[in-house]
């Protein structure tokens, strides 16, 4: 959201472009299948988020409810993505790489990167919207914490 506020690019365009350099890391660390799955997931999200307004029109929704519902849906979507051995790119790939290479826990890296985005957003986004984003992030992480079990899914195998 930060970059979309300071450029003329849409969220989908920024999301897609920012993920491109991470695919090199993904191929070398997670293999081709993970990378292809991730590329497809990122492409679908990038396209869908830019074109959703063509198929859904919401005249009003309570913002706190939207943050909770949206965060919950994101959490469920992430469970599906993890189950099918893919990610939504960028920070997920970097966090997994740093965990594997340097032993820095992926959750801590992800949290640090997410907090950095929130801090940068303070300069261009209303504090109320940032608060709603935090509520959504809490809902997402609660869904993941309650439902994602690391040993439940098959490990990612490096096919490179």
N, C-alpha and C positions, 0 to 999 in steps of 0.2 A: 504494500500500500504506500509506503514511503516514496518509492521511486515513481509511482504513478502520480503522486502529488507534485513532483518537481519536474516531470517530463510530460510529453503528450502521448506516451505509450499506455496501452491498456494493461490491466493486471495479467491477462493471459499472455500477452506478448512479453512482458517482463519476466513472468514465471518461466516461460519456455526458454528465453534467451539466457537467463541466469543459470539454468540447469545444464546448458551445453558443455561448459568446461568440465563438469563433474563426471561426464560419461567416460572420459579417459581414465579417471581414477576408478570408476565403477568396473570397466572392462578388466583392468589389471588386478583388481582386488576381489571382485565378486563374480566375474565371468560374464560371458556373452549373454546367457539366458536371463540373468538378473538385469543386465543393462538394457536388453531389448524390452523386457517386461516393464522396466522403469520408464524407458523412453515412451512406450505406448501409454502408460498411465499419465505421465506428464503432458503428453500431447492431448489426451482426452480432457484432462482438467483444464488445460489452457484454452482449448476450443470451447468447452462447455461454459466456462465462467464468462467468456466474452459474448456468448450468444444465448445465454439463458433467458435474457429479457425478451427474446422473440417467442418463447414458449410459455413463460410464466409471468403473470402480472400480479403483483401483490399491492393492493392499494394501502393497506395498513397492517402492521404487525407490532405488537409490543416489543420494544427493543431488548429488554432483559430476557423475555421468552425466546426471541429469535437467537440471542447469544447462547442460551442454554440448549435449545433445540439444534442449532447449527453446530455447536461444539459436540453434542452427542452424536449427531450424524457423521461428523468428521471422524470421531473416535471409532464408530462402527466401520466406516470406510477404511480407516487405517488398519483395523483388524483384518479385513478382507485382503488388503494389499500385502500385509505381512504373511498371511496364510499362503498367498500365491507367489511368494518369494520375489517381491519387488518393493520399490519405495516410491516416494514422490520426489526423488532426486536430491540435488544440492546438499543441504545441511545434513540430511539423513545419511548420505554416502560419506560425507566428510566425517561425521560423528562415528560411523562404523569403522572407517579407516583409522582414525586417531585411536580408537579403542584397540583395534588389532595391532597397530604399529607401536603405540607408546603406552598402552594399558590405561589410558584415560577413559573413564566410563562414558559410554555414548550418551546416556541420559544427562550427564553433567554438561557435556559439550553442547548438546541440543538446547539445554536450558540457558546456557551462557549466550549462545547465538540468538535465541529467541528474545532474551532480555535486552540484548544489544539493539535489536530491531525496535522494541518497545521504547527504549530510551531515545533513539533517533526519531521516532514518531512523535515524541513530545514537542518537537520543533515545528511540526506541520499539521498535526491532527488534534482535534479537540479532545480534552482530557476525558470527557464523558465517553467518547468513542473508544478511547484506549481502555477505559474501565470495562466496557462491553467486550472488548477483545480479550481482556484478562479473564472475564467470566467464561467466555467461550473456550479459552485454553484450559481452564480448570475442568470444565465439563468433558473436554476431549481426553485429558489426562486421567480423569476418574474412570472413564470407560476403558481406557487402555490398562490402567492399573488393576482394575477388577477383572478383566477378561483375558489379557494377554499373558500366556504362560510360555516362557522362553523354550522349554523342552517340548512343547506341544506340536510344533511344526518341524519339518525336516530342515536341517541346516543348509545354508547356502553353500554350494560347491563351486569352486573356482574352475570354470571350463576354459580358461584362457590358455 
